[in-house]
Amino acid sequence: MFVSDNLNVNGSGHLTIGGIDTVALAEEYGTPLYVMDEDLIRDNLRRFHESIEKYYGGRGEVHFAGKAFSCMEMCRIVNSEGDGLDAVSLGELYTALKAGFPMEKIGFHGNNKSDEELAFAVEHGVGHIIVDNISELHRLEKIAAEKGVQQKIMFRIKPGIDAHTHKAVMTGQIDSKFGFALETGEAFEAVKEAVSCVNVKLTGLHCHIGSQIFDIFPFEEAAKVMLRFIAKIRDELGYTVTELNLGGGFGIKYLESHDPAPFEEYMERVSAAVKSECEALGLEQPFIYIEPGRSIVASAGITLYKVGARKEIPGIRTYISIDGGMCDNPRYILYQSEYEAVVANKAGEARSEKVTIAGRCCESGDLIGENMPLQHAESGDIIAVLATGAYNYSMASNYNRLQKPAVVMVKDGNSRIAVKRESLEDIIKNDI
């Protein structure tokens, strides 16, 4: 009935998430409102964790991609499940630190890390810094020397794989701002230089081919390409790379028409490719890292809005205006990302019309979606946009000086605030 099994309809005809009435949540906490199902988040983390145990013999680690949804409470949840974290900025590192997250279980990414960020990571014992370019390697070597430590690193490699996804979220091809290219010999030259460094230690390689990928074949091919490169390093430099980070990008169900493979199928097939390629190359299987983000939190989240106006343009379209928009979900304006929506207080009724859900920002392109099936919506109704747990809160802005919504966690029939709604004072607190 819905894109996620944690959603249902109660006896009042209202949408529920994790068994809790969403209309009641909107009344209690206000709108717009992000709602996250902690039980489903934990279940998804455990599915990946158990797959590592099963298919890699426990020789691996799950790192949640914090860019999908980063706040202190999410860091605490990931830590309590025994998993690691993928961070991409000083802000994400600081959030993890303040949440008490073990910094040695963090991989620090980014294509243009500042000296301040690198120094912070080294000083606080971040487990791996995933080096993106040669100038970063040189700067990190200097910073680590000044701190008197040897910092473990991985190199981000472009494996040259077409991930069959939106061009804005493809990252594994040669024309990408991320990482070292294999085809040009750039990656091999970087490895040669890293091996000669004193204060950084190259322990692994990393690749990430893109996001929201449904086809498993590109993941299998990327793993094989990376293992062949590890073998080349062994054969030509006599150097052993012991870790391989295969990134994330697993697709999830945003629409009823989407049919992603279960996470376990990704894990089984890619692990089989890793095992067979290692045997063919005479390699000991590296310690495997994966970095799921969207697949952990997207389906666990919804966003609740209140309808303000209904505007019918005969023969053209019907606009349903809500009290949020691109400021709390910019993915439609960025990627034309599609969602399903439900009138939460009429969830038991048929979605009888097709509408454009319009945001409140002063931009014509501020839409949540066009031609979306929806129950008949009027002013005062509550609309739930589904599968918004990833890249919604984390991409939210204060455009038009709008306050960012609160984040509420639901678990075991109860709800709690994880992130407070911004106040008007929060909007001006940095103004001079």
C-alpha positions as CSV (number, residue, x, y, z in Angstrom):
1,M,0.0,0.0,0.0
2,F,2.9,2.4,0.9
3,V,6.5,2.5,-0.2
4,S,7.6,1.5,3.3
5,D,6.3,-1.3,5.6
6,N,6.5,1.0,8.7
7,L,3.5,3.0,7.3
8,N,-0.1,2.1,7.8
9,V,-3.6,3.4,8.3
10,N,-5.4,3.4,11.7
11,G,-9.1,3.1,12.6
12,S,-9.5,6.9,12.2
13,G,-8.3,6.7,8.6
14,H,-5.0,8.5,9.5
15,L,-1.6,7.6,8.3
16,T,0.7,6.1,11.0
17,I,4.4,5.7,11.2
18,G,5.8,3.1,13.5
19,G,2.3,2.7,14.8
20,I,1.9,6.4,15.8
21,D,-0.8,8.7,14.3
22,T,0.9,11.3,12.1
23,V,-2.0,13.7,12.4
24,A,-1.5,13.7,16.2
25,L,2.3,14.2,15.6
26,A,1.6,17.3,13.5
27,E,-0.8,18.7,16.1
28,E,1.8,18.1,18.9
29,Y,4.9,19.3,17.3
30,G,3.7,21.5,14.5
31,T,4.6,21.5,10.8
32,P,6.7,21.2,8.7
33,L,7.9,18.2,10.7
34,Y,10.5,15.5,9.9
35,V,9.5,12.2,11.5
36,M,12.0,9.4,11.7
37,D,11.3,5.8,12.7
38,E,14.1,4.7,15.0
39,D,13.1,1.0,14.9
40,L,13.4,0.9,11.1
41,I,16.7,2.8,11.2
42,R,18.1,0.2,13.6
43,D,16.6,-2.7,11.6
44,N,18.3,-1.4,8.4
45,L,21.7,-1.0,10.2
46,R,21.4,-4.5,11.6
47,R,20.6,-6.0,8.2
48,F,23.8,-4.6,6.7
49,H,25.8,-5.5,9.9
50,E,24.5,-9.1,9.7
51,S,25.3,-9.3,6.0
52,I,28.9,-8.3,6.7
53,E,29.0,-11.1,9.3
54,K,27.5,-13.6,6.9
55,Y,29.1,-12.9,3.6
56,Y,32.5,-11.5,4.6
57,G,33.0,-13.8,7.6
58,G,32.9,-10.7,9.9
59,R,35.9,-9.2,8.2
60,G,34.2,-5.9,7.5
61,E,32.5,-2.8,9.0
62,V,29.4,-0.8,8.2
63,H,29.9,3.0,8.2
64,F,26.7,5.0,8.1
65,A,27.1,7.8,5.5
66,G,26.3,10.8,7.8
67,K,25.7,13.2,4.9
68,A,22.3,11.5,4.4
69,F,21.1,12.4,7.9
70,S,23.5,13.9,10.5
71,C,22.6,14.9,14.0
72,M,23.8,13.9,17.4
73,E,21.0,11.5,18.0
74,M,21.7,9.7,14.8
75,C,25.3,9.4,15.8
76,R,24.3,7.9,19.1
77,I,22.0,5.3,17.4
78,V,24.8,4.3,14.9
79,N,27.3,4.0,17.8
80,S,24.9,1.9,19.9
81,E,24.5,-0.6,17.0
82,G,28.3,-1.0,16.9
83,D,28.8,0.6,13.5
84,G,31.1,3.3,12.1
85,L,30.5,6.6,10.5
86,D,31.4,8.3,7.2
87,A,31.8,12.1,7.7
88,V,32.4,14.7,5.0
89,S,33.0,18.0,6.9
90,L,34.3,19.6,10.1
91,G,30.6,20.0,11.1
92,E,29.9,16.3,10.8
93,L,33.1,15.4,12.7
94,Y,32.2,17.9,15.4
95,T,28.7,16.5,15.7
96,A,30.1,13.0,16.1
97,L,32.6,14.2,18.7
98,K,30.0,15.9,20.8
99,A,27.7,12.9,20.6
100,G,30.5,10.8,22.1
101,F,31.1,8.8,18.9
102,P,34.3,6.8,18.8
103,M,36.4,8.9,16.4
104,E,38.6,5.8,15.4
105,K,35.5,4.4,13.7
106,I,35.1,7.4,11.4
107,G,36.2,7.7,7.8
108,F,36.7,11.3,6.8
109,H,35.8,12.1,3.2
110,G,35.8,15.3,1.0
111,N,37.2,16.4,-2.3
112,N,38.6,19.7,-0.9
113,K,39.4,19.3,2.8
114,S,40.8,22.4,4.5
115,D,43.9,22.4,6.7
116,E,41.7,23.1,9.7
117,E,39.6,20.0,8.9
118,L,42.6,17.8,8.4
119,A,44.2,19.0,11.6
120,F,41.0,18.4,13.6
121,A,40.7,14.9,12.2
122,V,44.3,14.0,13.0
123,E,44.1,15.6,16.5
124,H,41.0,13.7,17.4
125,G,42.1,10.4,16.2
126,V,39.9,9.8,13.2
127,G,40.3,6.3,12.0
128,H,40.9,6.9,8.3
129,I,41.2,10.0,6.2
130,I,40.1,9.2,2.6
131,V,42.5,11.3,0.6
132,D,41.1,12.7,-2.6
133,N,44.0,14.4,-4.4
134,I,47.8,14.7,-4.3
135,S,47.9,18.1,-2.7
136,E,45.8,16.8,0.2
137,L,48.3,14.0,0.6
138,H,51.2,16.5,0.9
139,R,49.3,18.7,3.3
140,L,48.2,15.8,5.5
141,E,51.8,14.4,5.6
142,K,52.9,17.8,6.9
143,I,50.1,18.1,9.5
144,A,50.6,14.6,10.8
145,A,54.3,15.3,11.2
146,E,53.6,18.4,13.1
147,K,51.2,16.4,15.4
148,G,53.8,13.7,15.8
149,V,51.5,10.9,14.6
150,Q,51.1,8.5,11.7
151,Q,47.7,8.9,10.2
152,K,46.0,6.0,8.4
153,I,44.6,6.9,5.0
154,M,42.7,5.4,2.1
155,F,42.8,6.8,-1.5
156,R,39.5,7.5,-3.2
157,I,39.7,5.9,-6.6
158,K,37.5,6.4,-9.7
159,P,36.9,2.9,-11.0
160,G,35.5,4.1,-14.3
161,I,32.1,2.5,-13.8
162,D,28.8,3.7,-15.3
163,A,26.3,3.5,-12.4
164,H,23.1,4.0,-14.4
165,T,21.8,6.8,-12.2
166,H,21.2,10.6,-12.3
167,K,24.3,12.4,-13.7
168,A,24.3,14.7,-10.7
169,V,24.9,11.7,-8.3
170,M,27.3,9.7,-10.5
171,T,30.8,9.7,-8.9
172,G,32.7,6.7,-10.2
173,Q,33.4,7.8,-13.8
174,I,36.6,9.5,-15.0
175,D,35.0,12.9,-15.3
176,S,34.2,13.3,-11.6
177,K,35.4,15.9,-9.1
178,F,36.1,13.0,-6.7
179,G,39.2,10.9,-6.4
180,F,42.1,9.6,-8.5
181,A,41.6,8.2,-12.0
182,L,42.8,4.7,-12.8
183,E,42.7,5.1,-16.6
184,T,45.3,7.9,-16.7
185,G,47.8,6.3,-14.3
186,E,47.1,9.1,-11.8
187,A,46.0,6.7,-9.0
188,F,49.1,4.5,-9.4
189,E,51.4,7.4,-9.2
190,A,49.6,8.6,-6.1
191,V,50.1,5.2,-4.4
192,K,53.8,5.3,-5.2
193,E,54.1,8.7,-3.5
194,A,52.0,7.6,-0.5
195,V,54.2,4.5,0.0
196,S,57.2,6.8,0.5
197,C,55.5,9.0,3.1
198,V,56.5,8.8,6.7
199,N,53.6,10.3,8.6
200,V,50.7,8.8,6.7
201,K,50.1,5.1,6.1
202,L,48.1,3.9,3.1
203,T,46.0,1.0,4.4
204,G,43.2,0.9,1.9
205,L,41.4,2.1,-1.2
206,H,37.9,3.5,-1.5
207,C,35.4,3.8,-4.3
208,H,31.9,5.1,-4.6
209,I,30.1,4.9,-7.9
210,G,27.0,6.9,-7.3
211,S,23.7,7.0,-5.5
212,Q,20.2,5.5,-5.8
213,I,21.5,2.6,-8.0
214,F,19.1,-0.4,-8.6
215,D,21.4,-2.5,-10.7
216,I,23.8,-4.8,-8.7
217,F,26.2,-5.4,-11.7
218,P,28.0,-2.0,-11.4
219,F,28.8,-2.8,-7.8
220,E,30.2,-6.2,-8.7
221,E,32.3,-4.6,-11.5
222,A,33.6,-1.9,-9.2
223,A,34.8,-4.4,-6.7
224,K,36.6,-6.4,-9.3
225,V,38.3,-3.3,-10.7
226,M,39.5,-2.2,-7.2
227,L,40.8,-5.7,-6.4
228,R,42.8,-5.7,-9.7
229,F,44.3,-2.4,-8.7
230,I,45.3,-3.8,-5.3
231,A,46.9,-6.7,-7.1
232,K,48.8,-4.3,-9.4
233,I,50.1,-2.4,-6.3
234,R,51.3,-5.7,-4.8
235,D,52.9,-7.0,-8.0
236,E,54.6,-3.8,-9.1
237,L,55.4,-2.0,-5.8
238,G,55.5,-5.0,-3.4
239,Y,53.1,-3.1,-1.2
240,T,50.1,-4.8,0.5
241,V,46.8,-2.9,0.7
242,T,44.7,-4.6,3.4
243,E,41.4,-2.7,3.3
244,L,38.8,-2.0,0.7
245,N,35.9,0.4,1.1
246,L,33.2,-0.2,-1.5
247,G,31.1,2.9,-0.6
248,G,27.4,2.9,-0.8
249,G,24.7,4.0,-3.3
250,F,22.1,1.2,-2.8
251,G,18.8,2.2,-4.3
252,I,15.6,2.5,-2.2
253,K,11.9,2.5,-3.0
254,Y,10.6,6.1,-3.5
255,L,7.7,5.1,-5.7
256,E,5.5,2.0,-5.9
257,S,7.1,1.3,-9.4
258,H,10.5,1.1,-7.9
259,D,11.8,-2.4,-7.2
260,P,15.1,-2.4,-5.5
261,A,16.8,-5.6,-4.6
262,P,16.9,-6.5,-0.9
263,F,20.1,-5.2,0.7
264,E,21.1,-8.8,1.4
265,E,21.1,-9.5,-2.3
266,Y,23.6,-6.7,-3.0
267,M,25.8,-8.0,-0.2
268,E,25.7,-11.6,-1.3
269,R,26.4,-10.9,-4.9
270,V,29.2,-8.3,-4.3
271,S,30.8,-10.6,-1.7
272,A,30.8,-13.5,-4.2
273,A,32.5,-11.2,-6.8
274,V,35.1,-10.2,-4.2
275,K,35.8,-13.8,-3.2
276,S,36.1,-15.1,-6.8
277,E,38.3,-12.1,-7.8
278,C,40.6,-12.6,-4.8
279,E,41.0,-16.2,-5.6
280,A,41.8,-15.5,-9.3
281,L,44.4,-12.8,-8.3
282,G,45.9,-14.8,-5.4
283,L,44.9,-12.0,-2.9
284,E,43.9,-12.4,0.7
285,Q,40.5,-10.9,1.0
286,P,40.8,-7.3,2.3
287,F,38.9,-6.0,5.2
288,I,35.7,-4.6,3.7
289,Y,34.0,-1.4,4.5
290,I,30.6,-0.3,3.1
291,E,28.9,3.1,3.5
292,P,25.1,2.9,3.3
293,G,23.3,6.2,4.0
294,R,20.1,6.6,2.0
295,S,19.3,2.9,2.4
296,I,19.5,3.2,6.2
297,V,17.3,6.3,6.7
298,A,15.3,7.3,3.6
299,S,12.4,4.9,4.1
300,A,12.5,5.5,7.8
301,G,11.5,9.2,7.4
302,I,8.5,11.2,6.3
303,T,7.8,14.9,6.3
304,L,4.5,16.4,7.4
305,Y,3.1,19.6,6.1
306,K,-0.1,21.6,6.5
307,V,-2.0,22.6,3.4
308,G,-2.5,26.3,3.1
309,A,-4.2,26.8,-0.2
310,R,-5.7,24.9,-3.1
311,K,-5.5,26.6,-6.5
312,E,-7.2,25.0,-9.5
313,I,-6.2,26.2,-13.0
314,P,-8.8,24.6,-15.3
315,G,-7.4,22.3,-17.9
316,I,-3.8,22.9,-16.7
317,R,-3.1,21.8,-13.1
318,T,-4.1,22.0,-9.5
319,Y,-1.7,23.4,-7.0
320,I,-1.7,22.3,-3.4
321,S,0.4,24.8,-1.4
322,I,2.1,23.6,1.8
323,D,3.9,25.3,4.6
324,G,7.3,24.0,3.6
325,G,9.1,23.2,0.3
326,M,12.5,23.5,-1.2
327,C,13.8,24.9,2.1
328,D,13.3,21.5,3.8
329,N,13.4,19.3,0.7
330,P,15.4,20.6,-2.2
331,R,15.7,17.3,-4.0
332,Y,13.0,18.0,-6.6
333,I,14.5,21.3,-7.7
334,L,18.0,19.7,-7.7
335,Y,17.4,16.3,-9.3
336,Q,13.7,16.1,-10.2
337,S,13.4,13.5,-7.5
338,E,10.1,11.8,-7.3
339,Y,8.1,11.0,-4.2
340,E,4.8,9.6,-3.1
341,A,2.5,11.7,-0.9
342,V,-0.6,11.0,1.2
343,V,-3.2,13.3,2.8
344,A,-2.4,11.9,6.3
345,N,-5.9,12.6,7.7
346,K,-7.5,10.9,4.7
347,A,-5.0,8.1,4.2
348,G,-7.7,5.4,4.0
349,E,-9.3,7.1,1.0
350,A,-8.3,6.6,-2.7
351,R,-5.8,9.0,-4.2
352,S,-8.3,10.3,-6.6
353,E,-6.6,13.3,-8.3
354,K,-3.2,14.3,-9.6
355,V,-1.8,17.6,-8.3
356,T,1.3,19.7,-8.1
357,I,2.5,20.1,-4.5
358,A,3.9,23.6,-4.3
359,G,6.2,25.0,-1.6
360,R,6.0,28.4,0.1
361,C,9.3,29.8,-1.1
362,C,9.4,32.7,-3.6
363,E,10.6,30.5,-6.4
364,S,8.5,29.1,-9.3
365,G,10.5,26.0,-9.2
366,D,9.8,25.4,-5.5
367,L,7.8,22.2,-5.8
368,I,7.8,18.9,-4.1
369,G,6.5,17.2,-7.2
370,E,4.2,17.4,-10.2
371,N,1.4,15.2,-11.4
372,M,1.4,13.4,-8.0
373,P,-1.5,11.1,-7.1
374,L,-3.2,12.4,-4.0
375,Q,-6.4,12.3,-2.0
376,H,-8.6,15.4,-2.4
377,A,-6.7,18.0,-0.3
378,E,-8.1,21.2,1.2
379,S,-6.8,23.9,3.4
380,G,-5.9,22.6,6.9
381,D,-5.3,19.0,5.7
382,I,-2.0,17.3,6.7
383,I,0.2,16.0,3.8
384,A,2.8,13.4,4.4
385,V,5.6,13.1,1.8
386,L,7.1,9.6,2.1
387,A,10.7,8.3,2.2
388,T,12.2,11.7,3.1
389,G,14.6,10.4,5.7
390,A,17.7,11.0,3.6
391,Y,19.0,14.3,2.1
392,N,16.1,16.3,3.4
393,Y,17.0,17.5,6.9
394,S,20.7,17.4,5.9
395,M,20.0,19.6,2.8
396,A,17.6,22.0,4.6
397,S,18.3,25.8,4.3
398,N,17.1,29.1,5.7
399,Y,16.1,30.4,2.3
400,N,13.6,33.2,2.7
401,R,14.7,33.2,6.3
402,L,12.5,30.3,7.1
403,Q,13.1,28.2,10.2
404,K,14.3,24.7,9.8
405,P,11.8,22.1,11.0
406,A,12.1,19.9,14.0
407,V,13.1,16.3,13.8
408,V,11.0,13.8,15.8
409,M,12.0,10.2,16.5
410,V,9.4,7.6,17.0
411,K,10.1,4.3,18.8
412,D,8.0,1.7,20.6
413,G,4.8,3.8,20.4
414,N,6.4,6.9,21.7
415,S,7.8,10.1,20.2
416,R,10.6,12.5,21.2
417,I,12.4,15.5,19.8
418,A,15.8,14.7,18.3
419,V,16.4,18.2,16.8
420,K,14.5,21.3,18.0
421,R,12.6,23.5,15.5
422,E,14.6,26.6,14.8
423,S,13.3,29.8,16.5
424,L,13.2,33.3,15.0
425,E,16.1,34.1,17.3
426,D,18.1,31.2,15.7
427,I,17.6,33.0,12.4
428,I,19.3,36.2,13.5
429,K,21.7,34.9,16.1
430,N,24.8,35.4,13.9
431,D,23.7,38.8,12.5
432,I,25.8,41.7,13.7
